[in-house]
Structures are given as C-alpha cells and as structure tokens.
Amino acid sequence: MAIGLLRWVYVIRVTVAAGILVGALLVWGSARPEHTFAATVAFLASLALSAPSYWLTHVRSRQPAWSFLYSQSLFDALLVTVVVDLTGGGTSPLTPLYIPVITVAALLLPIPGVFVVAAVAIGLFLGDVLLIGDPELAAGTLVLPFLFALVAIVTGILGARLRQAGMVIGEVQSELRQLRVDTGDILGHLSTGLLTVDESGRLAYMNRAAETLLGLSAASLRDDPILTRIADVAPGLSRAVRHSLDTGHPVLRSKVQAKRGGSDKVLGLSTAVLDRGDAGHTVTVIFQDITDAARIEALNRRNERLEAVAALSASLAHEIKNPLASIRSSVEQLGKRGLEQADQELLSALVLAESDRLSRLLTDFIEFARIRSGEVAPVELGGVVRTAVALVREHPDVGSGLTIDLEVPGTPLWVSGDADLLHRAVFNLALNAGQFAGSTGRVRVRLESASARAAAGRGPLDGTVRLTVDDSGPGVPESESERIFDPFVTSRAGGSGLGLSVVHRAVEAHQGAVVVERSDLGGARFVIYMPGGTPPVSDAPRAATPVVRERAIKEAHA
C-alpha cells in the first residue's frame, strides 16, 4: 500500500509546486521577486526529491525505510507552508493542504510519527503566521492548529488500524500465492490425470498427466469445446463429464476405454461437481491408466474360474468313482461261472441302480453347468410357486404323509426374469425341504412382498419379493451353513449335492439372494429375496411357460 500511495504523493507534490510557480510567473509583474524565487526553489526542490525517490521505490523496487518516509512527510509539510505563505499566509485559501499531509503521514507512519509530522506542520504554520505574516490575523487562525491536531489523532488511529489490516491481508495474499504455487506444483507432478470443465463445457484446468494420458495439449483446448475433443480419444470419459454437467451428480469409480498411441487403454475415473452459485457449476474428473491393473484383474478372475473348474471336476470325479467301482465289481462277478440265479439278478440290479445313479448325477451336473438367465420377461411368481409345489407333492421321493402348506397372496407378485429358471429354483428348494422333512414331516412355503412385511414391522426390504421355505427336518448344522450351497455338498444319503447349488446360482442370476436360517418348525428355513418387477402390458398372468410345463411333467415322472 505504501508504494502505491507514494506514487500519488510524488505526482501531487510536483503538481502543487508547479502550480505555484506558474501562478507566480503569470503575475510576474505584480509579484515580489522573493515570492517568485521561493516558488522556483520549491518547484526545483520538489523535483529534486521526487525524481530520485520515484527511481528508488518504483524503478529499483526498493522497500522504503522509515527515515525515507519521515523525510517525505516533513518535506511536504514544509512545501505546504511555503505555498500558504505565498498565497496569503493566515488568510490563504490553501491552508487546508496541511490536512492531506497529515493524513498521508498517518497512512505511511506509525502513530508517534503522525504526531511528529502534525507537530512540525502546526509549528511551521504558527511560525509563518506569527513571525512572517500579519500578527493581527493570528488570533483568528489559532483554531486551525487544534483542527490539525484533531486530524492527526483521528487519522493516526485509523491509519494504524488500516496498516494492521493491510498486514493481515498481505499475509493472507502471500499465503494464497504460496498455496497456489504449491498446489500447481503438486497437481502438475501427479501421475493421475486431472481436468476441470466449466458449465459451458470449456476447459478450466488440465494438468500434465491428463495431457499425457489423453494425448492432448491444454493450450490447444482453451478455445474449443473440450468434450468434443475428448470424445475422439475417450468417449466414455466425455460421457461421464457430460452426465455430471447435465445432472449435477458425480460419477464414481467408472471404467472407460481410451485410444492412445494406437493401443487401447483402460481408464479408471471419478467426477466431482462443484456448485458455484450464480456462476453455475464445474465438473472435475480424476482419472488414471489402470490398463495393467485391469489385465491383472482379468487374469485373476480367469485363475479363479480355472480353480473353481478344477475343484468342481475333482468333486465330480469323486462322485463318479464310487458308482463306477460298484459297476466294475458287479460286472467282474457276473463274468464268473457258477453264480446262482439269485446272485446274478442281485448283481444285475446293482449295475442298473448304479447306472441310474450316474445318469442322475450327470444330468444334475449338466443342469447346474447350464444355468443362465434366458429370456427376461415379467413373471408372476405366485403361479410359478404353485406349479412347483404341486409337482413336489407328486414326486416319488416325497412320502404321501408329507404335509405341504402353501401361502401365496391373491395379489400377483411380479418379478423380471426367466420363468424356466425360477421354476427350477423353487422346485429344487421345495423338493429338498420335503426330502429332509420325511414322509410324516411338514413343509411350509410362503410367498409375500417385502413391503407387506415392512408394514407389519417385520422387515425393511421394501420393493422386493420374499419366498420362505420351512421344513420340520433335522435342520442345517452351523458348521455346514457356510458350505450348504457349494456343489456336491450334501448330508442326505443318495443325494447329488447339486440341488441347493442350482437354487443359489438361479437366484444370483436374477440379482437376488438366498440365506439359510433356523426354522420355527424345527428344521431349516431357506429365504429367497428377489427384486420386484412390473407386470407386462397384457394383464394375462404368465405363471409358467410351455418350457416350464414340459419340464414339470418330466420331473413329476422322473
């Protein structure tokens, strides 16, 4: 602030001195020679002081010392005294010029310095009036020194506070400049790309890493819509920024493809939206090259799949080995002579039974391996559940004394999915419950909407469909609850261990979840949660497709 104020001090000082000199020259004929001489000396002295001072503070950019500032203020007080004397002394209309001199001193000097300059100004004024001017006019001008003193006190206090505020502002500005420099260095050396786009879609900031990853120069993008240029390199990144600009919502942890240097790269990105009020909002996108990480992730997934296939193959081989061993042994015995007819019939029956067991095992395994969601369409789940339960009641593995309670709401419950796959999941789950409950046991199948349970205070899962299958069997031991859905894991004699695995995979294919709990009937409770769907355009229910009915007939007579 002092440097900028001093520039005006120099200009006004020389202007006032020049004005007095011009005035003296214009009235040269009536002005006394000593007045003209004094005006000339004042002008030359102003030039002699102002010119080197300007060179020091503004050309050399030197910070002025206190002695320099004191000399400037004291000279101005002396110059004003000369001007007042030349223009009438105590009656001069330019006497108020002392006030700007004191005010400027208050802005440049501390409070004691202001009082010193004010005292010198008052002394010079009184000396000019009393010693050089007309003593008769002195009494009328004595009020001016008190005015100058009051100005000195007020401006001194205000100047001190202003300087203190200026120091604080200067420190803040210095810290902001340093912070800007540090932030620029940090962002410039980041290996992560960073760019900011304003509301109009133009580039506001782009670091060097972003330039390298996109192969674009920030200087060439200042005047062009950046999203159009980015779309040529990374269309997904451009769409993410446009989405955030249009909706005001960020995009988190997205992966997009980019073309750079003739090769495809994978970029991981996130966007942040900053609302600037009336100025609109800006979008900042952070992205980095994750091509290597994506390749490693793909390799890990492939290895996991291969490990799963190996484990599944080992389990399948183990399940096939025992029936094959029995068949081999029986065939060897049948090849021997001298066997009685009863033994031959027994061994033949054993071969057929083990062959059927192998056939069922392979059929179940093929069904398990082929599980995938086919045609996705609105399915009325209540009809699927009724059909599946009806088939379980007629299944030969379920005793005639088994009680199956079915609770399905009268209002249709729609889900989006594959009716055939949903039927297989419900049928396997209900059949599993009936096999473990036994010929005199009980099974309860309940279908309901989660919104109804939430209304009854029994669950928070609004917008989903809940299918519960309870049985009165032995239940699932806690030690096996973590493995109950793994392939070939079963505690039932003669079971393939694939029924619950089929249920688990079918439910996951529909973005659902299945859990096992302890049932109030004493056995196990399996609960399926599935996202609700919307009914089709036609109001005709789609409980079961022809594929489902055909499969149902085969299962009922298996």
LUMRO-438210 format. One line per 5 residues: their letters; for each residue x, y, z of C-alpha. Coordinates in Angstrom, 1 decimal, m for minus. Layout:
N
A) X,Y,Z; ... $
***
This chain:
558
MAIGL) 0.0,0.0,0.0; 2.9,2.4,0.8; 4.4,2.0,m2.6; 1.2,2.8,m4.4; 0.5,5.8,m2.1 $
LRWVY) 4.0,7.2,m2.6; 3.4,7.4,m6.4; 0.5,9.8,m5.8; 2.5,11.7,m3.3; 5.2,12.4,m5.9 $
VIRVT) 2.7,13.4,m8.5; 0.6,15.7,m6.3; 3.8,17.3,m4.8; 5.2,18.2,m8.1; 1.8,19.3,m9.4 $
VAAGI) 1.3,21.7,m6.5; 4.8,23.1,m6.7; 4.4,23.6,m10.5; 1.1,25.3,m10.0; 2.6,27.8,m7.5 $
LVGAL) 5.4,28.5,m9.9; 3.1,29.1,m12.8; 1.0,31.4,m10.7; 4.0,33.4,m9.7; 5.2,33.7,m13.3 $
LVWGS) 1.8,34.7,m14.6; 1.7,37.6,m12.1; 5.4,38.3,m12.5; 4.8,42.0,m12.9; 3.0,42.4,m9.5 $
ARPEH) 4.7,39.5,m7.6; 7.6,40.3,m5.4; 10.9,38.8,m6.6; 11.3,36.9,m3.3; 8.0,35.2,m3.9 $
TFAAT) 8.9,34.2,m7.4; 12.3,33.0,m6.1; 10.6,31.0,m3.4; 8.2,29.4,m5.8; 11.0,28.5,m8.2 $
VAFLA) 13.1,26.9,m5.3; 10.0,25.0,m4.1; 9.4,23.6,m7.6; 13.1,22.6,m8.1; 13.3,21.1,m4.6 $
SLALS) 10.1,19.0,m5.3; 11.7,17.7,m8.5; 15.0,17.1,m6.7; 13.3,15.0,m4.0; 10.5,13.3,m6.1 $
APSYW) 12.6,12.1,m9.1; 15.2,10.1,m7.1; 12.6,8.9,m4.7; 10.5,7.5,m7.6; 13.6,5.9,m9.1 $
LTHVR) 14.4,4.2,m5.8; 10.9,3.0,m4.9; 9.4,2.3,m8.3; 12.2,1.6,m10.7; 14.5,m0.2,m8.3 $
SRQPA) 11.5,m1.5,m6.3; 13.3,m0.9,m3.0; 11.2,m1.1,0.1; 11.3,2.5,1.7; 12.8,2.8,5.1 $
WSFLY) 11.3,4.7,8.0; 13.7,7.6,7.5; 12.7,7.9,3.9; 9.0,8.1,4.8; 9.7,10.7,7.5 $
SQSLF) 11.7,12.8,5.1; 8.8,12.7,2.5; 6.2,13.8,5.1; 8.3,16.5,6.6; 9.2,17.9,3.2 $
DALLV) 5.5,18.0,2.2; 4.7,19.9,5.4; 7.5,22.5,4.6; 6.2,22.7,0.9; 2.6,23.4,2.1 $
TVVVD) 4.0,26.1,4.5; 5.7,27.8,1.5; 2.6,27.6,m0.6; 0.5,29.0,2.3; 2.9,31.8,2.8 $
LTGGG) 3.0,32.7,m0.9; m0.8,32.7,m1.2; m1.7,34.9,1.8; m0.4,33.4,5.0; m3.1,33.0,7.6 $
TSPLT) m5.7,34.1,5.1; m4.6,31.7,2.4; m7.3,29.5,0.9; m4.7,26.7,0.6; m4.3,26.3,4.4 $
PLYIP) m6.3,23.0,4.4; m3.5,21.4,2.4; m2.0,20.6,5.8; m4.8,18.1,6.4; m3.8,15.8,3.4 $
VITVA) m0.2,16.0,4.5; m1.1,14.8,8.0; m3.5,12.1,6.5; m0.8,10.8,4.2; 1.6,10.7,7.2 $
ALLLP) m1.0,8.6,9.1; m1.0,6.1,6.3; 2.8,5.9,6.0; 4.0,6.2,9.6; 3.1,4.8,13.0 $
IPGVF) 1.1,6.9,15.4; 4.2,8.6,17.0; 5.4,9.6,13.5; 2.0,11.1,12.7; 2.2,13.3,15.8 $
VVAAV) 5.7,14.4,14.9; 4.6,15.4,11.4; 1.5,17.1,12.8; 3.6,19.0,15.4; 6.0,20.1,12.7 $
AIGLF) 3.1,21.2,10.4; 1.5,23.2,13.3; 4.8,24.7,14.2; 5.5,25.8,10.6; 2.0,27.2,10.2 $
LGDVL) 2.2,29.2,13.5; 5.7,30.4,12.7; 4.6,31.6,9.3; 1.5,33.4,10.8; 3.1,34.9,13.9 $
LIGDP) 6.6,35.7,12.7; 6.2,36.3,8.9; 2.5,37.0,8.4; 0.2,39.7,9.9; 0.0,39.4,13.7 $
ELAAG) m3.4,40.9,13.7; m4.7,37.9,11.8; m3.1,35.4,14.2; m5.9,35.3,16.7; m8.4,34.2,14.0 $
TLVLP) m6.2,31.4,12.8; m5.4,29.8,16.2; m8.3,27.4,15.8; m6.5,25.7,12.8; m3.7,24.1,14.9 $
FLFAL) m6.4,22.5,17.1; m8.0,21.2,13.9; m4.7,19.8,12.6; m4.1,18.1,16.0; m7.6,16.5,15.9 $
VAIVT) m7.0,15.3,12.3; m3.6,13.8,13.4; m5.2,11.9,16.3; m8.1,10.6,14.2; m6.1,9.7,11.1 $
GILGA) m3.3,8.3,13.2; m5.7,5.8,14.9; m7.4,4.9,11.6; m4.1,4.6,9.8; m2.7,2.3,12.5 $
RLRQA) m5.8,0.0,12.2; m5.6,0.2,8.4; m2.0,m0.8,8.4; m2.7,m3.7,10.7; m5.5,m4.8,8.4 $
GMVIG) m3.2,m4.4,5.4; m0.6,m6.5,7.1; m3.1,m9.3,7.7; m4.4,m9.0,4.1; m0.8,m9.1,2.8 $
EVQSE) 0.0,m12.2,4.8; m3.1,m13.9,3.5; m2.3,m12.9,0.0; 1.2,m14.1,0.4; m0.1,m17.4,1.8 $
LRQLR) m2.6,m17.7,m1.0; 0.2,m17.1,m3.6; 2.3,m19.7,m2.0; m0.6,m22.1,m1.7; m1.3,m21.5,m5.4 $
VDTGD) 2.3,m22.2,m6.3; 2.4,m25.3,m4.1; m1.0,m26.6,m5.4; 0.2,m26.0,m9.0; 3.4,m27.9,m8.4 $
ILGHL) 1.6,m30.8,m6.7; m1.1,m31.1,m9.4; 1.5,m30.7,m12.1; 3.6,m33.6,m10.8; 0.7,m36.0,m10.1 $
STGLL) 0.7,m39.2,m12.1; m3.1,m39.0,m12.0; m4.9,m37.0,m14.7; m7.0,m34.1,m13.5; m9.1,m31.7,m15.6 $
TVDES) m11.9,m29.3,m14.8; m14.6,m28.3,m17.2; m16.9,m25.3,m16.6; m20.7,m25.2,m17.1; m20.3,m24.3,m20.8 $
GRLAY) m18.2,m27.3,m21.5; m14.9,m25.5,m21.8; m11.6,m26.4,m20.2; m10.8,m24.6,m16.9; m7.7,m26.6,m15.8 $
MNRAA) m5.7,m29.6,m17.1; m2.5,m31.0,m15.6; 0.4,m32.5,m17.4; m0.7,m36.1,m16.5; m4.1,m35.6,m18.2 $
ETLLG) m2.3,m34.2,m21.3; m0.1,m37.3,m21.4; m2.9,m39.8,m20.9; m5.2,m38.2,m23.5; m2.5,m37.1,m25.9 $
LSAAS) m4.0,m33.6,m25.9; m2.5,m30.2,m25.2; m4.2,m27.9,m22.7; m3.1,m24.8,m24.7; m4.9,m26.1,m27.8 $
LRDDP) m8.1,m26.7,m25.9; m8.7,m23.3,m24.4; m11.0,m22.0,m27.1; m12.6,m25.3,m28.2; m15.4,m27.4,m26.6 $
ILTRI) m13.2,m29.9,m24.8; m15.8,m32.7,m24.6; m15.8,m33.0,m28.4; m12.1,m33.4,m28.5; m12.0,m35.8,m25.6 $
ADVAP) m14.8,m37.9,m27.2; m12.4,m38.7,m30.1; m9.9,m40.3,m27.6; m12.0,m41.5,m24.7; m15.8,m41.4,m25.4 $
GLSRA) m16.7,m42.8,m22.0; m14.8,m40.1,m20.2; m16.6,m37.4,m22.3; m20.0,m39.0,m21.5; m19.2,m39.1,m17.8 $
VRHSL) m18.3,m35.4,m17.7; m21.4,m34.6,m19.7; m23.6,m36.6,m17.3; m22.2,m34.7,m14.3; m22.7,m31.4,m16.1 $
DTGHP) m26.3,m32.1,m17.0; m27.4,m33.8,m13.8; m25.2,m32.3,m11.2; m24.4,m35.8,m9.9; m20.9,m37.3,m9.7 $
VLRSK) m19.8,m40.5,m11.4; m17.9,m42.8,m9.1; m15.3,m45.5,m9.9; m16.2,m46.0,m13.5; m14.0,m47.7,m16.2 $
VQAKR) m13.8,m46.4,m19.7; m11.8,m47.3,m22.8; m9.4,m44.9,m24.4; m7.2,m44.9,m27.5; m3.7,m43.6,m27.1 $
GGSDK) m0.8,m44.2,m29.4; m2.6,m46.8,m31.5; m3.4,m49.0,m28.5; m6.4,m49.4,m26.3; m6.2,m48.4,m22.6 $
VLGLS) m8.5,m48.7,m19.7; m9.0,m45.5,m17.6; m10.5,m45.5,m14.1; m12.3,m42.3,m13.4; m14.4,m40.4,m10.9 $
TAVLD) m16.0,m37.0,m11.2; m16.8,m34.3,m8.6; m19.3,m31.5,m9.1; m18.6,m28.1,m7.5; m21.6,m25.7,m7.3 $
RGDAG) m20.5,m22.0,m7.8; m23.9,m20.5,m7.2; m24.9,m18.0,m9.9; m21.8,m18.8,m11.8; m23.1,m22.4,m12.4 $
HTVTV) m21.1,m25.5,m11.5; m17.9,m27.1,m12.7; m17.0,m30.7,m13.0; m13.6,m32.1,m12.1; m12.7,m35.5,m13.4 $
IFQDI) m9.8,m37.6,m11.9; m8.6,m40.4,m14.0; m5.6,m42.7,m14.3; m4.4,m45.5,m16.5; m5.5,m48.8,m15.0 $
TDAAR) m4.8,m51.0,m18.1; m2.2,m53.2,m16.2; m4.5,m53.5,m13.2; m7.4,m54.4,m15.4; m5.3,m57.1,m17.1 $
IEALN) m4.2,m58.5,m13.8; m7.8,m58.5,m12.5; m8.9,m60.4,m15.6; m6.1,m62.9,m15.1; m7.1,m63.3,m11.5 $
RRNER) m10.7,m63.9,m12.5; m9.6,m66.4,m15.1; m7.4,m68.2,m12.5; m10.3,m68.3,m10.1; m12.6,m69.8,m12.7 $
LEAVA) m9.9,m72.4,m13.5; m9.5,m73.2,m9.8; m13.3,m73.5,m9.5; m13.5,m75.8,m12.5; m10.6,m77.9,m11.1 $
ALSAS) m12.3,m78.2,m7.7; m15.7,m79.0,m9.3; m14.1,m81.6,m11.6; m12.3,m83.2,m8.7; m15.7,m83.4,m6.8 $
LAHEI) m17.4,m84.8,m9.9; m14.7,m87.4,m10.4; m15.0,m88.4,m6.8; m18.8,m88.8,m7.1; m18.5,m90.8,m10.3 $
KNPLA) m15.7,m93.1,m9.0; m17.8,m94.9,m6.4; m20.6,m96.0,m8.8; m18.1,m97.0,m11.4; m16.3,m99.1,m8.9 $
SIRSS) m19.5,m100.8,m7.9; m20.4,m101.4,m11.6; m16.9,m102.8,m12.3; m17.0,m105.2,m9.4; m20.5,m106.4,m10.3 $
VEQLG) m19.6,m107.0,m13.9; m16.5,m109.0,m12.8; m18.7,m111.1,m10.5; m21.2,m111.7,m13.3; m18.4,m112.8,m15.6 $
KRGLE) m17.5,m115.7,m13.3; m19.1,m119.1,m13.8; m21.1,m121.0,m11.2; m23.1,m118.0,m9.9; m26.5,m118.8,m8.7 $
QADQE) m29.5,m117.2,m10.4; m30.4,m115.1,m7.3; m26.8,m113.6,m7.2; m26.9,m112.8,m10.9; m30.2,m111.0,m10.5 $
LLSAL) m28.8,m109.1,m7.5; m25.6,m108.0,m9.3; m27.6,m107.0,m12.4; m30.0,m104.9,m10.3; m26.9,m103.3,m8.7 $
VLAES) m25.4,m102.4,m12.1; m28.7,m100.9,m13.2; m29.1,m98.9,m9.9; m25.6,m97.5,m10.1; m26.0,m96.7,m13.8 $
DRLSR) m29.2,m94.8,m12.9; m27.3,m93.0,m10.2; m24.6,m92.0,m12.6; m27.2,m90.8,m15.1; m29.0,m88.7,m12.5 $
LLTDF) m25.7,m87.3,m11.3; m24.5,m86.3,m14.8; m28.0,m84.9,m15.6; m27.9,m82.8,m12.4; m24.4,m81.6,m13.2 $
IEFAR) m25.3,m80.6,m16.7; m28.3,m78.7,m15.4; m26.1,m77.0,m12.9; m23.5,m76.1,m15.5; m26.1,m74.7,m17.9 $
IRSGE) m27.8,m72.4,m15.5; m28.1,m68.9,m17.1; m30.8,m66.4,m17.4; m32.6,m66.8,m20.7; m35.5,m64.7,m21.9 $
VAPVE) m36.0,m62.0,m19.3; m39.7,m61.0,m19.1; m42.3,m60.2,m16.4; m43.1,m63.4,m14.4; m45.9,m63.8,m11.9 $
LGGVV) m44.0,m65.7,m9.2; m47.1,m66.9,m7.4; m48.1,m69.1,m10.4; m44.5,m70.5,m10.6; m44.6,m71.4,m6.9 $
RTAVA) m48.0,m73.1,m7.1; m46.8,m75.2,m10.1; m43.5,m76.2,m8.4; m45.3,m77.2,m5.1; m47.9,m79.2,m7.0 $
LVREH) m45.1,m81.2,m8.6; m43.3,m81.7,m5.3; m46.4,m83.2,m3.8; m46.5,m85.8,m6.6; m42.7,m86.5,m6.6 $
PDVGS) m41.8,m90.2,m5.8; m39.0,m89.1,m3.4; m41.7,m87.4,m1.2; m43.8,m89.6,1.1; m47.6,m89.5,0.9 $
GLTID) m47.8,m88.4,4.5; m45.9,m85.2,4.0; m47.8,m82.0,4.7; m47.0,m79.0,2.5; m48.6,m75.7,3.5 $
LEVPG) m48.7,m73.1,0.7; m49.3,m69.4,1.4; m49.4,m67.3,m1.8; m51.1,m63.9,m1.8; m54.1,m63.3,m4.0 $
TPLWV) m52.5,m60.2,m5.5; m50.0,m61.1,m8.3; m46.3,m60.6,m7.4; m44.3,m59.9,m10.5; m40.6,m60.3,m11.0 $
SGDAD) m38.4,m59.8,m14.0; m36.6,m63.0,m15.0; m36.6,m66.4,m16.7; m39.7,m68.4,m15.8; m38.0,m71.7,m16.5 $
LLHRA) m35.0,m70.9,m14.3; m37.2,m69.6,m11.5; m39.3,m72.8,m11.6; m36.2,m75.0,m11.3; m35.0,m72.9,m8.3 $
VFNLA) m38.4,m73.1,m6.4; m38.9,m76.8,m7.3; m35.4,m77.8,m6.1; m35.8,m75.8,m2.9; m39.2,m77.3,m2.0 $
LNAGQ) m38.2,m80.8,m3.0; m35.1,m80.5,m0.8; m37.3,m79.5,2.1; m39.7,m82.4,1.5; m36.9,m84.9,1.3 $
FAGST) m35.4,m83.8,4.7; m38.8,m83.4,6.4; m39.6,m87.1,5.7; m42.8,m88.9,4.9; m44.5,m87.7,8.1 $
GRVRV) m43.0,m84.2,8.2; m44.2,m80.8,7.4; m43.1,m78.1,4.8; m44.3,m74.6,4.7; m43.9,m72.4,1.5 $
RLESA) m44.8,m68.8,1.9; m44.6,m66.1,m0.8; m45.0,m62.4,0.1; m43.9,m58.9,m0.8; m41.3,m57.3,1.5 $
SARAA) m43.5,m54.1,1.6; m46.2,m56.1,3.4; m43.6,m57.3,5.9; m42.4,m53.8,6.4; m45.9,m52.6,7.1 $
AGRGP) m46.3,m55.4,9.7; m43.0,m54.3,11.3; m41.2,m57.4,10.3; m38.6,m56.2,7.7; m37.1,m53.2,6.0 $
LDGTV) m36.7,m54.6,2.5; m39.3,m52.6,0.6; m39.6,m53.2,m3.2; m38.6,m56.9,m3.0; m40.3,m60.3,m3.1 $
RLTVD) m39.7,m62.8,m0.3; m40.0,m66.6,m0.7; m39.7,m68.7,2.5; m39.4,m72.5,2.6; m39.5,m74.1,6.1 $
DSGPG) m39.3,m77.7,7.0; m39.5,m79.9,10.1; m36.4,m81.9,9.3; m33.1,m82.1,11.2; m32.0,m78.6,10.1 $
VPESE) m28.6,m77.4,8.9; m25.7,m77.7,11.3; m24.0,m74.4,11.9; m20.7,m75.9,10.8; m22.2,m76.6,7.4 $
SERIF) m24.2,m73.4,6.9; m21.3,m71.7,5.1; m20.9,m74.7,2.6; m24.5,m75.7,2.1; m24.7,m74.1,m1.4 $
DPFVT) m21.4,m75.5,m2.6; m21.6,m78.2,m5.3; m21.6,m81.9,m4.2; m22.1,m80.9,m0.5; m25.0,m82.9,0.9 $
SRAGG) m25.9,m84.8,4.1; m28.7,m86.8,2.5; m27.9,m90.4,1.5; m28.1,m90.7,m2.3; m28.2,m87.0,m2.9 $
SGLGL) m26.1,m85.5,m5.6; m25.4,m82.2,m3.6; m26.4,m80.1,m6.6; m30.0,m79.1,m5.8; m29.2,m76.2,m3.5 $
SVVHR) m26.3,m75.2,m5.8; m28.8,m74.9,m8.6; m31.0,m72.7,m6.4; m28.1,m70.5,m5.4; m27.0,m69.9,m9.0 $
AVEAH) m30.5,m69.4,m10.3; m31.3,m66.7,m7.6; m28.0,m65.0,m8.2; m28.8,m64.9,m12.0; m31.9,m62.8,m11.0 $
QGAVV) m29.9,m60.4,m8.8; m31.4,m62.0,m5.7; m30.0,m63.6,m2.6; m30.7,m66.8,m0.7; m29.9,m67.4,3.0 $
VERSD) m30.5,m70.3,5.4; m31.8,m69.9,9.0; m33.3,m71.9,11.8; m37.0,m72.6,11.3; m39.7,m72.4,13.9 $
LGGAR) m40.8,m75.8,12.6; m37.6,m77.3,14.0; m35.7,m77.7,10.7; m34.2,m75.4,8.2; m35.6,m72.2,6.7 $
FVIYM) m34.4,m71.0,3.3; m35.3,m67.5,2.3; m35.0,m66.0,m1.2; m35.1,m62.3,m1.8; m35.6,m61.0,m5.3 $
PGGTP) m36.2,m57.5,m6.7; m39.8,m56.9,m7.7; m40.7,m56.3,m11.3; m43.5,m54.7,m13.2; m46.5,m56.5,m14.8 $
PVSDA) m46.5,m56.9,m18.6; m48.5,m54.8,m20.9; m51.1,m57.6,m21.1; m52.8,m58.4,m17.9; m52.8,m62.1,m18.6 $
PRAAT) m50.7,m63.9,m15.9; m47.6,m65.7,m17.0; m47.3,m68.2,m14.3; m45.4,m70.8,m16.3; m44.2,m71.0,m19.9 $
PVVRE) m44.6,m74.1,m22.1; m41.0,m74.9,m21.3; m41.8,m74.9,m17.6; m44.8,m77.2,m18.0; m42.8,m79.6,m20.2 $
RAIKE) m40.0,m79.7,m17.6; m42.6,m80.1,m14.8; m44.1,m83.2,m16.5; m40.6,m84.8,m16.8; m39.8,m84.1,m13.2 $
AHA) m43.0,m85.5,m11.9; m42.4,m88.8,m13.7; m38.6,m89.0,m13.0 $
***
